[in-house]
Amino acid sequence: MDDKKISRRTLLGGVIAAAVVPMKATFAKEIQKGLPLDEEIREDPTKVIGLGPSAVGKRATFEAPIRKFSETSSRTPLQDFYGTITPSDLHYERHHAGVPNIDPNQYELLIHGMVESAMKFTLADLKCFPSVTRLCFLECAGNFRTGKEELTPQDVLGLTSQSEWTGVMLSTLFREVGVSPKATWFLAEGSDAAVMTRSIPMEKAWDDAMIVYAQNGEAMRPEQGYPARLLLPGWEGNMNIKWLRRLEISDAPYMTREETSKYTYPVKDKIRMFSWEMDARSIITYPSYPQKVQRGWIEIRGIAWSGRGVITRVEISTDSGKTWADANLQSPVLSKAHTYFRYLWSWDGSPTEILSRAIDETGYIQPSLKQLTDARGAGGGYHMNPVTAWQIKADGTTWFKPEKA
Amino acid sequence: MDDKKISRRTLLGGVIAAAVVPMKATFAKEIQKGLPLDEEIREDPTKVIGLGPSAVGKRATFEAPIRKFSETSSRTPLQDFYGTITPSDLHYERHHAGVPNIDPNQYELLIHGMVESAMKFTLADLKCFPSVTRLCFLECAGNFRTGKEELTPQDVLGLTSQSEWTGVMLSTLFREVGVSPKATWFLAEGSDAAVMTRSIPMEKAWDDAMIVYAQNGEAMRPEQGYPARLLLPGWEGNMNIKWLRRLEISDAPYMTREETSKYTYPVKDKIRMFSWEMDARSIITYPSYPQKVQRGWIEIRGIAWSGRGVITRVEISTDSGKTWADANLQSPVLSKAHTYFRYLWSWDGSPTEILSRAIDETGYIQPSLKQLTDARGAGGGYHMNPVTAWQIKADGTTWFKPEKA
């Protein structure tokens, strides 16, 4: 590609695909005759009637995005995605005793404790209440992996996904049962074999907590808590209790097994527990390992999110962190939602590192790994949200940069 | 349910599920002992370790939303949905010669005609350009069915769906090839066996037309044009050419087979052709046939959309069209997008009809069938967007109202 051409294109306001090629002369001749393009296309789809409509569609056979999974979790293939919706069948999973099989016709949610009238709600009951729809991310509190160069975005940060959720505001149900004004906490209990339980401060119920039964337009998937789950926008994933069967209203936390044994962790000489909000973070999904780029214009793309509200800025560095510039954010930018960002970069072919850094509406700036370990000690653990880097080598190959704490 | 209870709940600000029942005494006793709820739940999911994570998830076995399909089209099950995303495998279809099987590695898009340099773009080329993500609806120009009471929302208006699309602005590509300032039209050609073609005015290219390759976060589905299609937000579905292989720039429309034989139709004593924008319309999806409702509070729900921009108001009538009141619109309300609306109604048990009427940012008001036929004659045909009604009978059964033109 010659420089003159690039300059013309840039002036025209268009930006350049690395490999745009002029059409072949023979092909051009075909076109001028106004003939079909048969000779040019080896297997001509215009000569074969295609498959007809169907009841439920399938992915193209050439596309096979998959979750990488272990016994307890599966990770969303962020590098395969564009935009902000995670297809429901590729939403990350983190289970404590697998996915229970729940008959929606037998489903009941009990709300009791410090209430005027303890009540049970069927799924049909929940669907009768005024409903709300919102887009938001979910993220596992333990979402972060490092240690080697051969890591994809799915490996590094695949324990986050985003859906459009529909359900009833928890505050609506809490008014229905008449929650005591003295109540300060509630227990949420799932009906999986772990009987997963967490204590949640009452403020979240009066703010934006929901009981949701629909995901990306349709009934929620089994792995996300079918038929109904708790949704705590912006808060750590495990608190968004799936297969929700019971809410008990109280005036103290319950100190359950999960919240004391698992999601409590050392931070220097102290123990941190009840760390609700997921801190602002970001990841570049293109280019990333194992992709290869070519010299010239590259649109750096990725997602940023914050459990505290709206992402106000994403900064990109293409010189290993020396200088930073603002990425474009795809509108609409929604609170507590994956926000797609893009940044146009002309790569000159020199080895370098590219990084992204998220800033949210509270002014919080995504920290470096050094800042995190200075503040917390080298223990790692939960809520690790450091700025991460991709190394671009001279040959265009892209590798994760496994920083040491 | 006694009136005193309803009144208390209303005062508390909660709104009422028709069938909320107080919990059973024996169950309450179990709870007070702090024991698991084993006796109450017949098959207790807490006693069985569930299935582990997987590479790709599946719907719950209790949920089976399907498209109803014929030889040439399939219809989205609008009555099964919540919110505004159509799951990609349930997006409506309208094919002219089935779904071609296209190898993305052989895919090429040719842009030629009144341009500085005719060019061919591979799929990788298209993905290199600056990208844009937007939510918008697609709708078949022929979307409307009436004639009997036993029709669901899927039957009446199932030829519309909504996705989050990602791709490159057509204007970016047109700058790249250097479209002549004298060009006023372009031809879009698909690589299905119909070699589907439409003429499109150049204004749409400079406005919001896109070439898209991703749908709801991942690669576009085969039925929607894999690996790349034209997206003309708000314009009739058939013009959004799928499996797009060629754009030819010109200064006149091409008068192709499809645009002259199919999407041209009589309107009184004239012939209407090139009717681009889908007019504002709406449909109540709950309650609808064959659902049954109970006396008391009902949240009427549905979708409204306009090919001309933002929906500014949806009006609901619960008295057969005599009086109208505003529904709530779920934010964010986006241009040329399905907009979810909700309206809280207390049904007293009398037979009635419920209707919805959409109004868009141009001030356009969704017409009655009589207004449409007065203006256009009784021919029916394309772009039929009348206000529709559901009949609620005294027993709570809900039926479509098949108005006669």
Interface residues (C-beta under 8 A of the other chain):
Chain A: R9 L12 G13 G14 V15 I16 A17 A18 A19 V20 V21 P22 M23 F27 A28 I31 P36 L37 I41 R42 E43 P45 T46 K47 V48 I49 G50 L51 G52 P53 S54 A55 V56 G57 K58 R59 A60 T61 F62 E63 P65 I66 R67 K68 F69 S70 E71 T72 S73 S74 D80 F81 Y82 G83 T84 I85 T86 P87 S88 D89 L90 H91 E93 H95 A97 G98 V99 P100 N101 I102 D103 P104 N105 Q106 L110 H112 S117 A118 M119 K120 F121 T122 A124 D125 L126 C128 F129 P130 S131 V132 T133 E164 W165 T166 T172 L173 R175 E176 G178 S191 D192 A193 V195 Y213 A214 N216 G217 E218 A219 R221 P222 E223 Y226 P227 W243 R245 R246 W297 I298 E299 R301 Q330 P332 L334 Y340 R342 L344
Chain B: R9 L12 G13 G14 V15 I16 A17 A18 A19 V20 V21 P22 M23 F27 A28 I31 P36 L37 I41 R42 E43 P45 T46 K47 V48 I49 G50 L51 G52 P53 S54 A55 V56 G57 K58 R59 A60 T61 F62 E63 P65 I66 R67 K68 F69 S70 E71 T72 S73 S74 D80 F81 Y82 G83 T84 I85 T86 P87 S88 D89 L90 H91 E93 H95 A97 G98 V99 P100 N101 I102 D103 P104 N105 Q106 L110 H112 S117 A118 M119 K120 F121 T122 A124 D125 L126 C128 F129 P130 S131 V132 T133 E164 W165 T166 T172 L173 R175 E176 G178 S191 D192 A193 V195 Y213 A214 N216 G217 E218 A219 M220 R221 P222 E223 Y226 P227 W243 R245 R246 W297 I298 E299 R301 Q330 P332 L334 Y340 R342 L344
